[in-house]
Amino acid sequence: MYQQRVTIRPKPDSIAAARALLLARVKIGQAAGQQIALGELIAGRHAPEFQVIILFNDLAAFEAQRKRNQSDPTFQKFGAKLATMLREPIGIDLFEVLAVMPGLESSPAAGRARRKAK
């Protein structure tokens, strides 16, 4: 299992608009069955900051999502609009999940991740 973390740091005057745009996009992904969440850093040296977390069963699923986004005009429009709200470029990190969060163990993806680790 893999986790993509997308870090978004909006301009001070764009926080509410960025939050609304990101939340709408995350809800679209969730409605399509994607394991995606949105969080907001509310205290810390980089605040305000948003984190979009997406789980993928394997690297092939990550790559498929990346290719879909590159060819999706709706995603391109979303990205262009979000870019106008940023105080710095978006950061993207990909992590391999080594230990699954409690409560996710029963998901099929979590079972595959545990079997690989043994």
Backbone as numpy.savetxt, mean C-alpha at the origin, in Angstrom:
# Nx Ny Nz CAx CAy CAz Cx Cy Cz
4.86 -14.73 1.55 4.01 -13.57 1.55 4.91 -12.33 1.55
4.48 -11.31 0.85 5.24 -10.07 0.74 4.36 -8.89 1.09
4.98 -7.85 1.61 4.28 -6.63 2.00 4.92 -5.45 1.31
4.13 -4.71 0.58 4.62 -3.47 -0.03 4.19 -2.32 0.86
5.13 -1.46 1.17 4.83 -0.26 1.95 5.08 0.96 1.07
4.05 1.76 0.88 4.13 2.98 0.09 4.02 4.15 1.06
5.05 5.00 1.09 5.10 6.13 2.00 4.78 7.41 1.24
3.78 8.14 1.72 3.32 9.36 1.07 3.41 10.50 2.08
4.14 11.54 1.71 4.28 12.71 2.58 3.71 13.94 1.87
2.49 14.31 2.25 1.83 15.42 1.57 2.32 16.78 2.04
2.09 17.78 1.20 2.34 19.17 1.58 1.36 19.52 2.70
1.74 20.46 3.57 0.84 20.84 4.68 -0.56 21.27 4.22
-0.64 21.95 3.10 -1.95 22.42 2.64 -2.72 21.36 1.84
-2.16 20.16 1.71 -2.80 19.10 0.94 -3.12 17.86 1.76
-2.99 17.93 3.08 -3.17 16.75 3.92 -4.57 16.16 3.77
-5.59 16.98 3.92 -6.97 16.48 3.85 -7.28 15.92 2.47
-6.86 16.62 1.42 -7.13 16.16 0.06 -6.39 14.85 -0.23
-5.14 14.74 0.23 -4.37 13.51 0.02 -5.01 12.36 0.78
-5.43 12.62 2.02 -6.08 11.57 2.82 -7.34 11.06 2.10
-8.16 11.97 1.60 -9.40 11.58 0.92 -9.10 10.79 -0.36
-8.12 11.23 -1.12 -7.75 10.55 -2.36 -7.22 9.15 -2.08
-6.34 9.02 -1.10 -5.77 7.72 -0.74 -6.84 6.78 -0.19
-7.69 7.30 0.66 -8.74 6.47 1.25 -9.68 5.93 0.16
-10.03 6.76 -0.80 -10.89 6.31 -1.90 -10.20 5.21 -2.70
-8.91 5.38 -2.97 -8.17 4.38 -3.75 -8.05 3.07 -2.99
-7.80 3.14 -1.68 -7.69 1.94 -0.85 -9.02 1.20 -0.83
-10.12 1.93 -0.71 -11.44 1.28 -0.70 -11.73 0.58 -2.03
-11.28 1.16 -3.13 -11.43 0.51 -4.44 -10.67 -0.82 -4.45
-9.44 -0.80 -3.93 -8.64 -2.02 -3.86 -9.28 -3.07 -2.96
-9.78 -2.65 -1.81 -10.43 -3.59 -0.89 -11.66 -4.21 -1.52
-12.45 -3.39 -2.22 -13.66 -3.90 -2.88 -13.32 -4.92 -3.96
-12.12 -4.79 -4.53 -11.67 -5.74 -5.57 -10.98 -6.97 -4.97
-10.95 -7.06 -3.63 -10.37 -8.22 -2.97 -8.90 -8.08 -2.61
-8.35 -6.92 -2.81 -6.93 -6.70 -2.50 -6.75 -6.56 -0.99
-5.67 -7.11 -0.46 -5.35 -6.95 0.95 -4.54 -5.65 1.08
-5.25 -4.56 1.37 -4.65 -3.23 1.37 -5.20 -2.44 2.54
-4.35 -1.62 3.14 -4.75 -0.80 4.28 -4.07 0.57 4.17
-4.64 1.54 4.85 -4.10 2.90 4.89 -3.90 3.30 6.34
-2.73 3.85 6.65 -2.45 4.36 7.98 -1.89 5.77 7.88
-2.00 6.51 8.98 -1.50 7.88 9.01 -0.58 8.05 10.22
0.62 8.53 9.98 1.55 8.86 11.05 1.08 10.17 11.66
0.71 10.15 12.93 0.16 11.35 13.54 1.14 12.03 14.50
2.20 11.33 14.87 3.24 11.91 15.71 4.57 11.31 15.29
5.54 12.16 15.10 6.85 11.69 14.67 7.50 12.72 13.78
8.76 12.54 13.51 9.50 13.57 12.77 9.07 13.72 11.33
8.40 12.70 10.75 7.97 12.80 9.36 6.48 13.13 9.21
5.79 13.29 10.34 4.35 13.60 10.27 4.14 14.96 9.61
3.13 15.11 8.80 2.15 14.11 8.43 2.69 13.17 7.36
2.29 11.92 7.48 2.73 10.90 6.54 1.66 9.82 6.46
1.43 9.30 5.28 0.51 8.19 5.08 1.30 6.97 4.65
0.82 5.81 5.08 1.41 4.54 4.68 0.32 3.68 4.06
0.53 3.24 2.84 -0.36 2.26 2.21 0.37 0.94 2.28
-0.28 -0.06 2.87 0.31 -1.38 3.03 -0.50 -2.36 2.17
0.19 -3.10 1.33 -0.46 -4.07 0.45 0.22 -5.42 0.64
-0.57 -6.47 0.85 -0.02 -7.82 0.99 -0.16 -8.57 -0.32
0.87 -9.32 -0.65 0.90 -10.16 -1.85 1.28 -11.57 -1.44
0.63 -12.55 -2.06 0.93 -13.95 -1.74 2.34 -14.34 -2.18
2.80 -13.76 -3.29 4.11 -14.10 -3.82 4.61 -12.96 -4.71
5.83 -13.09 -5.19 6.40 -12.03 -6.03 5.70 -11.91 -7.37
5.15 -13.00 -7.87 4.40 -12.95 -9.14 3.17 -12.07 -8.99
2.49 -12.14 -7.85 1.31 -11.29 -7.61 1.72 -9.82 -7.50
2.86 -9.55 -6.87 3.38 -8.19 -6.79 3.67 -7.65 -8.19
4.35 -8.44 -9.00 4.70 -8.02 -10.35 3.46 -7.81 -11.21
2.47 -8.67 -11.07 1.22 -8.52 -11.83 0.52 -7.22 -11.47
0.49 -6.89 -10.18 -0.13 -5.63 -9.74 0.63 -4.44 -10.30
1.93 -4.50 -10.28 2.77 -3.41 -10.80 2.50 -3.19 -12.29
2.42 -4.26 -13.05 2.15 -4.15 -14.49 0.74 -3.62 -14.75
-0.24 -4.06 -13.95 -1.61 -3.54 -14.10 -1.64 -2.04 -13.87
-0.97 -1.59 -12.82 -0.95 -0.16 -12.51 -0.30 0.65 -13.63
0.75 0.11 -14.22 1.45 0.82 -15.30 0.57 1.01 -16.53
-0.37 0.10 -16.75 -1.20 0.19 -17.95 -2.62 0.66 -17.66
-2.94 0.97 -16.42 -4.29 1.38 -16.03 -4.42 2.90 -16.06
-5.21 3.46 -16.99 -5.35 4.91 -17.08 -5.93 5.54 -15.81
-6.80 4.80 -15.12 -7.38 5.32 -13.87 -6.30 5.45 -12.80
-5.42 4.45 -12.72 -4.33 4.52 -11.75 -3.35 5.64 -12.12
-3.09 5.82 -13.40 -2.19 6.88 -13.85 -2.76 8.25 -13.48
-4.05 8.42 -13.63 -4.72 9.69 -13.27 -4.63 9.92 -11.76
-4.86 8.85 -10.99 -4.73 8.93 -9.53 -3.31 9.37 -9.15
-2.30 8.73 -9.76 -0.90 9.05 -9.46 -0.54 10.48 -9.82
-1.03 10.96 -10.95 -0.75 12.34 -11.37 -1.38 13.34 -10.40
-2.60 13.05 -9.97 -3.28 13.94 -9.02 -2.57 13.94 -7.67
-2.19 12.76 -7.20 -1.49 12.65 -5.92 -0.14 13.39 -5.98
0.54 13.30 -7.10 1.87 13.93 -7.24 1.82 15.43 -6.98
0.71 16.07 -7.29 0.59 17.52 -7.07 0.48 17.87 -5.59
0.23 16.88 -4.75 0.01 17.10 -3.32 1.22 16.76 -2.46
2.31 16.33 -3.07 3.44 15.79 -2.31 4.50 16.83 -1.98
5.12 16.65 -0.81 6.26 17.49 -0.44 7.59 16.81 -0.76
7.53 15.52 -1.08 8.71 14.77 -1.53 8.24 13.54 -2.29
9.12 12.92 -3.06 8.70 11.74 -3.85 8.18 10.61 -2.97
7.30 9.84 -3.52 6.74 8.66 -2.84 7.85 7.64 -2.63
7.84 7.01 -1.46 8.78 5.93 -1.16 8.08 4.59 -1.27
8.72 3.63 -1.90 8.13 2.29 -2.04 9.16 1.27 -1.56
8.72 0.43 -0.62 9.56 -0.63 -0.08 8.81 -1.94 -0.18
9.54 -3.03 -0.40 8.95 -4.35 -0.47 9.62 -5.23 0.59
8.80 -5.84 1.45 9.30 -6.67 2.53 8.83 -8.11 2.34
9.66 -9.05 2.71 9.20 -10.43 2.84 8.66 -10.59 4.25
7.46 -11.13 4.39 6.87 -11.34 5.71 7.48 -12.59 6.33
8.14 -12.41 7.46 8.80 -13.52 8.13 7.93 -14.16 9.21
7.09 -13.35 9.83 6.16 -13.84 10.84 4.82 -13.15 10.58
3.79 -13.93 10.41 2.46 -13.40 10.10 1.82 -12.84 11.36
1.09 -11.72 11.21 0.38 -11.12 12.34 -0.65 -12.08 12.90
-0.79 -12.09 14.23 -1.86 -12.92 14.82 -3.20 -12.54 14.21
-4.02 -13.53 13.96 -5.32 -13.29 13.35 -5.31 -13.51 11.86
-4.14 -13.48 11.25 -4.05 -13.72 9.81 -3.61 -15.15 9.51
-3.33 -15.92 10.55 -2.81 -17.28 10.34 -3.78 -18.16 9.56
-5.07 -17.88 9.65 -6.05 -18.75 9.01 -6.24 -18.44 7.53
-5.63 -17.35 7.06 -5.79 -17.03 5.64 -4.95 -18.00 4.80
-5.41 -18.31 3.58 -4.63 -19.22 2.72 -3.22 -18.72 2.47
-3.07 -17.41 2.32 -1.74 -16.85 2.05 -0.82 -17.06 3.25
-1.36 -16.88 4.44 -0.54 -17.06 5.64 -0.09 -18.52 5.76
-0.97 -19.43 5.43 -0.60 -20.84 5.49 0.55 -21.15 4.55
0.50 -20.60 3.36 1.61 -20.81 2.40 2.90 -20.21 2.94
2.83 -19.03 3.57 4.03 -18.39 4.09 4.63 -19.23 5.21
3.79 -19.80 6.08 4.31 -20.63 7.17 4.95 -21.91 6.63
4.33 -22.52 5.63 4.89 -23.76 5.07 6.25 -23.52 4.46
6.44 -22.39 3.80 7.73 -22.08 3.19 8.81 -21.92 4.26
8.43 -21.36 5.41 9.40 -21.06 6.45 9.90 -22.32 7.15
9.16 -23.40 7.10 9.57 -24.63 7.81 10.67 -25.35 7.12
